[in-house]
Amino acid sequence: MTLLAKPSRFATWMAVLASAGLCAAGCNQPVNPAWEKAISGKGQHEPEPEIESNIVRVNKFFSQTPWLSFTGDGSKKVDGVSFSVYLEGPSAPKGVFGTGTIAVIMYRLNTDPNGRETATQVYEWVLRPEESYLWRAKAKTALGWGYGLRLQWPEDLDVDGRRVAFVVKYIREDGRVVNSSRQVIKVPSTQIPAPSVS
C-alpha cells in the first residue's frame, strides 16, 4: 500500500501562483472601465478653480453680435450685452477668479463741434464678489477661468443706434483698481432684431 504524502504549504502556494500566471498570460478577461479609470487616475479630479487676490490685468472678449434682448414683449429691443472677462494674476497669462469687485462702465460716444470724440458715462454695473460668483464659468478654457457676463441696462437709456464703449474695472481688496482697455461698438437700433434671452 502506497502512502500519499500530504502536499506542503509551499507546494500549494506554488500551484496557485502558477495557475494565476497561466491565466494572466492566456486569458482575455474584460476590464471594467470604472476600474481602469480609477487605476489610471483619469477623470478622478476635475481641475480646481484658481482664486487670486493679486489681479494685475483685466481682459474682455466681445463676439461680433453681443447684443441681448431681455424684453418679453416680442419687440426684440436691444437692452443688454454679453461678453467674457478674464482676470490675470501675476504668475501666468491665464484667467483666474478674483476676490474683489468687478465693475462694468458703459459710455455713450459723441463728437464735439471741433470733431473730437467725447465720452459720457451712461450706466455702471457693480458686481461684488458674491454677485460675480454667479457669473463664473463652469469649465476652464484655453484662456483659463473666466466670467460670462450678461448685463441689462434700463429701458430709458438713450443708446439705440449709438456708438458706445465698455470698460471693465476690477477693484482689488487692497483698493487698487485695474482697468481693461475699452471696447467700442455700435448698438443696433430697435428695428434690428437681436437674440432673445432664453
C-alpha positions, 0 to 999 in steps of 0.5 A: 500500500502506497502512502500519499504524502500530504502536499506542503504549504509551499507546494500549494502556494506554488500551484496557485501562483502558477495557475494565476500566471497561466491565466494572466498570460492566456486569458482575455478577461474584460476590464471594467472601465470604472476600474481602469479609470480609477487605476489610471487616475483619469477623470478622478479630479476635475481641475480646481478653480484658481482664486487670486487676490493679486489681479494685475490685468483685466481682459474682455472678449466681445463676439461680433453680435453681443447684443441681448434682448431681455424684453418679453414683449416680442419687440426684440429691443436691444437692452443688454450685452454679453461678453467674457472677462478674464482676470490675470494674476501675476504668475501666468497669462491665464484667467483666474477668479478674483476676490474683489469687485468687478465693475462694468462702465458703459459710455455713450460716444459723441463728437464735439463741434471741433470733431473730437470724440467725447465720452459720457458715462451712461450706466455702471454695473457693480458686481461684488464678489458674491454677485460675480460668483454667479457669473463664473464659468463652469469649465476652464478654457484655453484662456483659463477661468473666466466670467460670462457676463450678461448685463441689462441696462434700463429701458430709458437709456438713450443708446439705440443706434449709438456708438458706445464703449465698455470698460471693465474695472476690477477693484482689488481688496487692497483698493487698487483698481485695474482697468481693461482697455475699452471696447467700442461698438455700435448698438443696433437700433430697435428695428434690428432684431437681436437674440432673445434671452432664453 
